[in-house]
Amino acid sequence: MTRTLRPMSLALVALCALLTGAPSAKAAAPAKAAAPAKSVSLPADASDVLKAPRPQGGEFFGLYLMDKKVGWLFTDLVLVPGAVPQVKSVNQLVFKALVGTRLSERNHREERVYEAKAGGRLLSFTVTQRGDGGDQTLEGTTTPDGKLRVVRKRVGYADEVLPPMPAPKEHVEDADQARVALFRKAKVEGFSLDGMDLETYGLSTTVEAPEQRTLNGVKVKLGKASSLSQKEKVPVDSYVTQRGEMVLVDFGKTMQARKETEAVAKRMDLVEVFGLTRVVLPKPLPEAARAVPGNVKLVVQGLPEKFRVETYRQKFAARPDGGVDVTLLAAAPATANRKPRPLTDPDGGENLKSTLMVESDAQAIREQSKKIIGDEKDAYRAAQKVNTWVATHLEKDYGASADRATDVLRQKRGDCTEHSLLSVALLRAAGIPARRVDGVIYMVNQDGVPALYWHEWVEAFVGEWTQMDPTFNQPVADATHFAFGYEGNAEITPLIGTLKVVEVK
């Protein structure tokens, strides 16, 4: 798959957005022809990304979550001849699923242009987003003075020129590290400029031992490359035929991209993601879990060690059978530890940063934050004011997503992701370090089944860290909240379908 990590990371981010949006087949056979050559000759100094074999005309993939199709991907990479040859990379993701009773659809398309020579620079890109999350286009160009100029375009708004950014570290080989690594039979390391947040992340791909797979009744030897982005931090395994066709991309036991014809790839199941991905409990949680202070104890299986990081809210104890005892806690921050704002971020500044999504420096966000908080200096009381305002002023609408804090403020509706995103932006604008927390929350829906559903809430530093839930207007998030990660990171998605609660104590 062209730029293996890019479409998969988009798929994972879209999946994360759907899963935290509310609290409530065989691979196709290889085509007959696949060749690296186009109708033009390669330049003498051409990058290995052009020399590695690949199908002409691009590739379509069906995207499967727990064996249910929830979307499709298209990828392509071509040489653009000229006085200075260039490479054009295209990646498109369509993600479509039911969120409760509402249909959610995201369409994300990226086009990137690089120098065609070995180590060629990223020259420009266009990122187009449509559907759930909002519509916008980002156009980026590397300027002669070594900067990245990005223009954000939205219907009904004046074009917005973002502050200048450093020139991208991404090179043409990073457009398809999997095929380059298999072509070279060696590890490839580079960088990825993320099309969602415009941040740069390390990216590497290693060559693994070939594997035998049966495709449409025929045993085929497939090359295997494992890619890792420092954003998702989840290995993505790509399987490629000797002729350069990628037939399968494996994301753990949770998600797969399977090569299909265009017609088959675009024919999707209508999947309700909450019911599909929830963690069913053996019995309801005790009422003590909803008290503050409060606690609850669970016996969990399928929780990797990297998620067993002890905090002021979560404690873990390994069991002989490979499971883990989990204690979830909830308590208000100690009065003696509370500090006046503005505060210094204990994590070095990331939790005060204004980003393409958080937009805490936007005038509308700053003005609203000031209006809500007024002259309140105590950081915790100020955070409570933000939490209450968001909870009471945003309409809970599980079909009205927005990926930018200013859009949430304008539309004043959304699900838990919108509540959390706007809260974090307002808190950072007030000088309170804050971040979004991803995990699960306890609920009993209409079918009467006690379960943990994917959810997002907020953590703020007020002299010590404290969690709050603006979706449910909880100034202290109760002990029914089980956290796995931060900021919508797709690192948590391998837990889907593998996490099990076997006992409620």
C-alpha positions as CSV (number, residue, x, y, z in Angstrom):
1,M,0.0,0.0,0.0
2,T,1.5,3.3,-1.0
3,R,2.6,5.1,2.2
4,T,1.4,2.2,4.3
5,L,1.4,4.0,7.6
6,R,-0.5,7.1,6.2
7,P,-3.8,5.5,5.2
8,M,-3.7,3.1,8.1
9,S,-3.0,6.0,10.6
10,L,-6.0,7.8,9.0
11,A,-8.1,4.7,9.4
12,L,-7.1,4.3,13.0
13,V,-7.7,8.0,13.8
14,A,-11.1,7.8,12.2
15,L,-11.9,4.6,14.2
16,C,-10.7,6.3,17.4
17,A,-13.0,9.3,16.6
18,L,-16.0,7.0,16.1
19,L,-15.3,4.8,19.1
20,T,-14.9,7.8,21.4
21,G,-17.8,9.6,19.7
22,A,-20.3,8.8,22.4
23,P,-20.4,7.0,25.7
24,S,-23.0,5.0,24.8
25,A,-13.4,-12.1,3.7
26,K,-10.4,-13.3,2.0
27,A,-7.7,-11.1,0.4
28,A,-8.1,-10.6,-3.4
29,A,-5.8,-12.7,-5.6
30,P,-2.9,-10.9,-7.1
31,A,-3.6,-9.2,-10.4
32,K,-1.9,-10.6,-13.5
33,A,0.4,-7.7,-14.1
34,A,2.5,-5.6,-11.7
35,A,5.5,-3.6,-12.7
36,P,7.6,-0.7,-11.4
37,A,7.9,0.9,-14.8
38,K,5.6,3.5,-16.1
39,S,5.3,4.7,-19.7
40,V,8.3,6.9,-19.2
41,S,11.9,6.2,-18.3
42,L,13.1,6.7,-14.8
43,P,15.7,9.4,-14.2
44,A,19.2,8.3,-13.5
45,D,19.1,9.4,-9.9
46,A,15.6,8.0,-9.3
47,S,14.6,7.1,-5.8
48,D,14.1,3.5,-4.8
49,V,10.5,4.2,-4.2
50,L,10.1,4.3,-8.0
51,K,12.3,1.3,-8.6
52,A,10.4,-1.0,-6.3
53,P,7.7,-2.9,-8.2
54,R,4.1,-1.9,-7.8
55,P,0.8,-2.2,-9.7
56,Q,-0.1,0.5,-12.2
57,G,-3.3,2.5,-11.6
58,G,-3.2,2.3,-7.8
59,E,-4.7,-0.1,-5.3
60,F,-8.0,-0.4,-3.5
61,F,-8.4,-2.0,-0.1
62,G,-11.4,-2.9,2.0
63,L,-11.0,-1.8,5.6
64,Y,-12.3,-4.4,8.2
65,L,-12.9,-3.9,11.9
66,M,-13.3,-7.2,13.7
67,D,-14.1,-8.8,10.3
68,K,-16.8,-6.2,9.5
69,K,-16.2,-3.8,6.6
70,V,-16.2,-0.2,7.8
71,G,-14.4,1.6,5.0
72,W,-12.1,1.5,2.0
73,L,-8.7,2.8,1.1
74,F,-7.1,3.9,-2.2
75,T,-3.4,4.4,-2.7
76,D,-1.2,5.2,-5.7
77,L,2.3,6.6,-6.4
78,V,3.4,7.8,-9.9
79,L,6.3,9.5,-11.6
80,V,5.5,12.9,-13.0
81,P,8.0,13.6,-15.8
82,G,9.3,17.0,-16.6
83,A,12.5,19.1,-16.5
84,V,12.7,18.3,-12.8
85,P,10.9,14.9,-12.4
86,Q,8.6,14.6,-9.4
87,V,6.7,11.9,-7.6
88,K,3.0,12.2,-6.7
89,S,1.5,10.1,-3.9
90,V,-2.2,9.7,-3.4
91,N,-4.0,8.3,-0.4
92,Q,-7.7,8.3,0.2
93,L,-9.7,6.9,3.1
94,V,-13.5,6.6,3.4
95,F,-14.7,5.4,6.8
96,K,-18.4,4.7,7.2
97,A,-20.3,3.2,10.2
98,L,-23.3,3.7,12.5
99,V,-22.6,5.5,15.7
100,G,-25.6,4.5,17.8
101,T,-28.5,5.2,15.3
102,R,-26.6,7.9,13.3
103,L,-24.6,7.3,10.2
104,S,-21.0,8.7,10.4
105,E,-18.9,9.0,7.3
106,R,-15.4,10.5,6.9
107,N,-13.6,11.1,3.6
108,H,-10.0,12.0,3.9
109,R,-7.8,12.4,0.8
110,E,-4.1,13.4,0.6
111,E,-2.0,14.2,-2.4
112,R,1.8,14.8,-1.9
113,V,4.5,15.8,-4.4
114,Y,8.2,15.0,-3.9
115,E,11.4,15.4,-5.7
116,A,11.9,12.2,-7.7
117,K,15.6,11.8,-6.9
118,A,16.9,9.6,-4.1
119,G,16.2,11.4,-0.8
120,G,13.9,13.8,-2.6
121,R,12.2,16.5,-0.5
122,L,8.5,16.8,0.1
123,L,7.5,19.9,-2.0
124,S,3.8,20.3,-1.5
125,F,0.7,18.6,-0.3
126,T,-3.1,18.9,-0.4
127,V,-5.2,17.4,2.4
128,T,-9.0,17.3,1.8
129,Q,-11.4,16.4,4.6
130,R,-15.1,15.9,4.1
131,G,-18.0,14.6,6.2
132,D,-18.0,13.8,9.9
133,G,-15.4,16.0,11.6
134,G,-16.0,19.0,9.2
135,D,-15.0,20.0,5.7
136,Q,-11.7,21.7,5.0
137,T,-8.7,21.7,2.6
138,L,-5.1,22.2,3.7
139,E,-2.6,23.2,1.0
140,G,1.0,23.1,2.0
141,T,4.1,24.3,0.0
142,T,7.7,24.3,0.9
143,T,9.0,27.9,0.3
144,P,12.5,28.9,-1.0
145,D,13.5,30.1,2.4
146,G,13.1,26.6,3.9
147,K,9.7,27.0,5.5
148,L,6.4,25.2,5.1
149,R,3.5,27.5,4.2
150,V,0.0,26.1,4.8
151,V,-3.3,27.6,3.8
152,R,-6.5,26.3,5.3
153,K,-9.6,26.7,3.1
154,R,-13.3,26.3,4.3
155,V,-16.5,27.1,2.5
156,G,-18.0,30.3,3.9
157,Y,-14.7,31.5,5.5
158,A,-11.8,33.5,4.3
159,D,-8.6,31.5,3.5
160,E,-6.5,31.2,6.7
161,V,-2.7,31.2,6.4
162,L,-1.2,29.2,9.3
163,P,1.9,30.4,11.1
164,P,5.1,29.3,9.1
165,M,6.4,25.9,10.0
166,P,9.8,24.3,9.6
167,A,10.5,22.6,6.3
168,P,9.2,19.0,6.3
169,K,11.7,16.2,7.2
170,E,9.7,13.8,5.2
171,H,11.4,12.4,2.0
172,V,10.1,10.5,-1.0
173,E,11.2,7.1,0.3
174,D,8.8,7.8,3.3
175,A,5.9,7.8,0.8
176,D,6.1,4.0,0.7
177,Q,8.6,2.7,3.2
178,A,7.2,-0.9,3.1
179,R,8.1,-1.4,-0.6
180,V,11.4,0.4,-0.3
181,A,12.4,-1.8,2.7
182,L,11.5,-4.9,0.8
183,F,13.3,-3.7,-2.3
184,R,16.4,-2.9,-0.4
185,K,16.1,-5.9,1.9
186,A,17.0,-3.4,4.7
187,K,15.5,-1.3,7.4
188,V,14.2,2.2,6.3
189,E,14.0,5.1,8.7
190,G,12.4,8.5,8.1
191,F,9.7,10.9,9.0
192,S,6.0,11.5,8.4
193,L,4.2,14.9,8.3
194,D,0.8,14.0,9.7
195,G,-2.1,15.2,7.6
196,M,-4.4,15.6,10.6
197,D,-2.3,17.7,13.0
198,L,0.6,18.8,10.7
199,E,3.1,17.5,13.3
200,T,6.1,15.5,12.2
201,Y,6.7,12.0,13.6
202,G,9.4,9.4,13.2
203,L,8.6,6.5,11.0
204,S,10.6,3.3,10.4
205,T,10.1,0.0,8.6
206,T,11.8,-3.3,9.1
207,V,11.9,-6.4,6.8
208,E,10.5,-9.5,8.5
209,A,10.7,-13.2,7.4
210,P,8.5,-14.0,4.4
211,E,5.2,-15.8,5.0
212,Q,3.2,-18.3,3.1
213,R,-0.5,-17.3,2.6
214,T,-3.3,-18.9,0.7
215,L,-5.0,-16.4,-1.7
216,N,-8.1,-17.7,-3.5
217,G,-6.9,-21.3,-3.0
218,V,-3.4,-20.7,-4.1
219,K,-0.4,-20.7,-1.8
220,V,1.7,-17.5,-2.3
221,K,5.0,-16.5,-0.7
222,L,4.6,-12.9,0.5
223,G,7.2,-10.5,1.6
224,K,6.5,-8.9,5.0
225,A,7.4,-5.4,6.2
226,S,6.5,-4.0,9.7
227,S,6.1,-0.3,10.0
228,L,6.0,1.8,13.1
229,S,5.0,5.5,13.5
230,Q,6.0,7.4,16.6
231,K,2.5,8.8,16.5
232,E,0.4,5.6,16.6
233,K,3.2,3.5,18.1
234,V,1.4,0.4,16.8
235,P,3.2,-2.0,14.4
236,V,1.5,-2.3,11.0
237,D,2.4,-5.4,9.0
238,S,2.3,-5.2,5.2
239,Y,2.3,-8.3,3.0
240,V,3.5,-7.9,-0.6
241,T,3.8,-10.3,-3.5
242,Q,7.1,-10.7,-5.4
243,R,5.5,-8.6,-8.2
244,G,5.0,-5.7,-5.7
245,E,1.3,-6.0,-5.0
246,M,0.2,-5.4,-1.5
247,V,-2.5,-7.9,-0.6
248,L,-3.0,-7.4,3.1
249,V,-2.1,-4.9,5.8
250,D,-2.6,-6.3,9.3
251,F,-3.2,-4.1,12.3
252,G,-3.0,-6.6,15.2
253,K,-6.2,-8.6,15.7
254,T,-8.4,-5.6,15.3
255,M,-8.2,-4.2,11.8
256,Q,-7.2,-5.3,8.4
257,A,-6.9,-3.6,5.0
258,R,-7.5,-6.3,2.3
259,K,-6.8,-5.7,-1.4
260,E,-10.0,-5.8,-3.4
261,T,-11.3,-4.5,-6.7
262,E,-12.7,-1.0,-6.6
263,A,-16.3,-2.2,-6.8
264,V,-15.8,-4.7,-3.9
265,A,-13.8,-2.3,-1.8
266,K,-16.6,0.3,-1.9
267,R,-19.3,-2.2,-1.0
268,M,-19.5,-1.8,2.8
269,D,-21.3,-3.4,5.7
270,L,-23.4,-1.1,7.9
271,V,-21.7,-1.6,11.2
272,E,-22.8,-0.2,14.6
273,V,-19.4,0.4,16.2
274,F,-20.4,0.9,19.8
275,G,-22.2,-2.5,20.1
276,L,-19.4,-4.2,18.1
277,T,-16.6,-2.9,20.2
278,R,-18.0,-2.6,23.7
279,V,-16.5,-4.6,26.6
280,V,-19.4,-6.6,28.2
281,L,-19.2,-7.0,31.9
282,P,-20.1,-10.2,33.9
283,K,-22.3,-8.1,36.2
284,P,-23.1,-4.4,36.9
285,L,-20.6,-2.2,38.6
286,P,-21.3,-1.4,42.3
287,E,-22.8,2.0,43.2
288,A,-19.5,2.9,45.0
289,A,-18.0,3.3,41.5
290,R,-20.1,6.4,40.9
291,A,-19.3,8.1,44.2
292,V,-16.5,10.7,44.7
293,P,-14.3,9.6,46.4
294,G,-15.0,6.1,45.0
295,N,-13.4,3.0,43.6
296,V,-14.1,-0.2,41.7
297,K,-12.0,-3.3,41.2
298,L,-12.0,-5.4,38.0
299,V,-10.2,-8.6,36.9
300,V,-9.1,-7.9,33.3
301,Q,-7.6,-10.1,30.5
302,G,-6.0,-8.9,27.3
303,L,-4.4,-5.8,28.8
304,P,-0.7,-5.5,27.6
305,E,1.9,-4.4,30.1
306,K,2.4,-1.0,28.4
307,F,-1.2,0.0,29.4
308,R,-0.6,-1.0,33.1
309,V,1.0,2.4,34.0
310,E,0.0,3.2,37.6
311,T,-1.4,6.7,38.2
312,Y,-3.3,8.5,40.9
313,R,-6.4,7.0,39.5
314,Q,-5.4,3.5,38.3
315,K,-3.5,0.6,40.1
316,F,-2.5,-2.7,38.6
317,A,-1.5,-6.1,40.0
318,A,-0.5,-9.0,37.7
319,R,-2.2,-12.4,38.2
320,P,-0.6,-15.8,37.8
321,D,-3.0,-16.6,34.9
322,G,-1.8,-13.6,32.9
323,G,-4.7,-11.4,33.8
324,V,-4.5,-8.3,35.9
325,D,-6.3,-6.9,38.9
326,V,-7.3,-3.3,38.2
327,T,-8.4,-0.7,40.8
328,L,-10.0,2.4,39.5
329,L,-10.1,5.4,41.8
330,A,-11.8,8.8,41.9
331,A,-11.1,11.7,44.3
332,A,-11.0,15.5,44.1
333,P,-7.6,17.2,44.1
334,A,-6.2,17.9,47.5
335,T,-6.9,21.5,48.6
336,A,-3.3,21.9,49.7
337,N,-2.0,21.0,46.3
338,R,-4.1,23.4,44.3
339,K,-2.3,26.3,42.6
340,P,-3.3,29.7,41.0
341,R,-3.2,30.0,37.2
342,P,-1.4,30.3,35.0
343,L,0.6,27.2,35.6
344,T,3.7,25.6,34.1
345,D,3.0,22.3,32.3
346,P,4.8,19.5,34.2
347,D,5.2,17.7,30.9
348,G,7.3,20.4,29.3
349,G,4.7,22.5,27.5
350,E,2.7,20.0,25.2
351,N,-0.4,20.4,27.4
352,L,-0.4,24.2,26.9
353,K,0.2,24.1,23.2
354,S,-2.2,25.6,20.6
355,T,-2.5,23.2,17.8
356,L,-4.4,22.8,14.5
357,M,-7.1,21.0,16.4
358,V,-7.0,22.6,19.9
359,E,-6.6,26.2,18.7
360,S,-6.3,27.6,22.2
361,D,-4.6,30.8,20.7
362,A,-7.7,31.5,18.6
363,Q,-9.3,34.8,19.5
364,A,-12.8,33.2,19.9
365,I,-11.4,30.6,22.2
366,R,-9.5,33.1,24.3
367,E,-12.5,35.4,24.6
368,Q,-14.9,32.6,25.6
369,S,-12.4,31.2,28.2
370,K,-12.1,34.7,29.7
371,K,-15.9,35.1,29.7
372,I,-16.4,31.7,31.5
373,I,-13.6,32.0,34.1
374,G,-13.5,35.8,34.7
375,D,-11.0,36.7,37.4
376,E,-11.0,33.3,39.1
377,K,-7.3,32.5,40.0
378,D,-7.7,29.1,41.6
379,A,-6.9,26.7,38.8
380,Y,-9.3,24.0,40.0
381,R,-12.2,26.3,40.4
382,A,-11.5,27.8,37.0
383,A,-11.4,24.3,35.5
384,Q,-14.7,23.4,37.1
385,K,-16.3,26.5,35.5
386,V,-15.1,25.4,32.1
387,N,-16.3,21.9,32.7
388,T,-19.8,23.1,33.7
389,W,-20.1,25.6,30.9
390,V,-19.2,23.1,28.2
391,A,-21.6,20.5,29.8
392,T,-24.5,22.9,29.9
393,H,-23.9,24.8,26.6
394,L,-23.2,22.0,24.2
395,E,-26.1,20.0,22.8
396,K,-25.4,16.3,22.9
397,D,-25.6,15.4,19.3
398,Y,-23.8,12.1,18.3
399,G,-23.9,12.9,14.6
400,A,-22.3,16.4,14.6
401,S,-18.6,15.9,14.9
402,A,-16.0,18.6,14.5
403,D,-12.2,18.2,14.5
404,R,-11.4,21.9,15.4
405,A,-12.2,23.6,18.7
406,T,-13.4,26.8,17.0
407,D,-15.9,24.8,15.0
408,V,-17.2,23.1,18.2
409,L,-17.5,26.5,19.8
410,R,-19.4,27.8,16.8
411,Q,-21.8,24.9,16.4
412,K,-22.2,24.2,20.2
413,R,-23.1,20.6,19.7
414,G,-21.4,17.2,19.5
415,D,-20.4,14.1,21.3
416,C,-17.8,13.4,23.9
417,T,-14.9,14.2,21.5
418,E,-16.3,17.7,20.9
419,H,-17.0,18.2,24.7
420,S,-13.4,17.2,25.5
421,L,-11.7,19.1,22.6
422,L,-13.4,22.4,23.4
423,S,-12.8,22.0,27.2
424,V,-9.1,21.4,26.6
425,A,-8.8,24.5,24.3
426,L,-10.6,26.7,26.9
427,L,-8.4,25.4,29.7
428,R,-5.2,25.9,27.8
429,A,-6.3,29.4,26.9
430,A,-6.7,30.1,30.6
431,G,-3.1,28.9,31.4
432,I,-4.2,25.5,32.7
433,P,-2.4,22.5,31.2
434,A,-4.9,20.1,29.9
435,R,-5.2,17.0,27.6
436,R,-7.9,14.7,26.3
437,V,-8.1,11.2,27.9
438,D,-9.2,8.1,25.9
439,G,-10.6,5.0,27.4
440,V,-13.9,3.3,28.3
441,I,-16.7,4.3,30.6
442,Y,-19.4,2.1,32.3
443,M,-22.9,2.3,30.9
444,V,-26.1,0.2,30.7
445,N,-27.8,0.9,27.4
446,Q,-31.3,0.0,26.2
447,D,-30.6,-3.7,25.9
448,G,-29.8,-3.8,29.6
449,V,-26.3,-5.3,29.2
450,P,-23.7,-3.8,31.6
451,A,-20.7,-2.9,29.5
452,L,-17.7,-0.5,29.0
453,Y,-18.0,1.8,26.0
454,W,-15.3,3.8,24.3
455,H,-15.3,7.4,25.6
456,E,-13.2,10.5,25.9
457,W,-12.8,13.0,28.8
458,V,-10.4,15.6,30.2
459,E,-7.4,15.8,32.5
460,A,-6.2,19.1,33.8
461,F,-3.2,20.1,35.9
462,V,-4.4,22.4,38.7
463,G,-1.3,21.9,41.0
464,E,-1.8,18.1,40.6
465,W,-3.5,16.2,37.8
466,T,-7.3,15.8,38.0
467,Q,-9.8,14.3,35.6
468,M,-13.2,15.7,34.7
469,D,-15.9,14.7,32.3
470,P,-17.7,17.6,30.5
471,T,-20.0,15.2,28.6
472,F,-21.6,14.2,31.9
473,N,-20.8,17.4,33.8
474,Q,-18.6,15.6,36.3
475,P,-16.1,18.0,38.0
476,V,-14.3,14.8,39.0
477,A,-14.6,11.9,36.6
478,D,-15.9,9.0,38.6
479,A,-14.3,5.6,39.0
480,T,-16.3,4.1,36.1
481,H,-13.7,5.8,33.8
482,F,-10.9,3.4,32.7
483,A,-8.2,5.3,30.8
484,F,-5.8,3.8,28.2
485,G,-4.2,6.8,26.4
486,Y,-4.3,10.5,25.5
487,E,-5.2,12.8,22.7
488,G,-7.1,10.5,20.4
489,N,-4.0,8.4,19.8
490,A,-4.6,5.2,17.8
491,E,-2.2,3.3,20.1
492,I,-5.2,2.1,22.1
493,T,-7.0,0.4,19.2
494,P,-5.4,-3.0,19.6
495,L,-7.4,-3.4,22.8
496,I,-10.6,-3.5,20.7
497,G,-11.9,-7.0,20.6
498,T,-9.1,-8.3,22.9
499,L,-9.8,-6.6,26.2
500,K,-12.1,-8.6,28.5
501,V,-13.4,-8.1,32.0
502,V,-13.8,-11.5,33.7
503,E,-14.8,-10.4,37.2
504,V,-16.2,-7.3,38.9
505,K,-15.2,-7.3,42.6
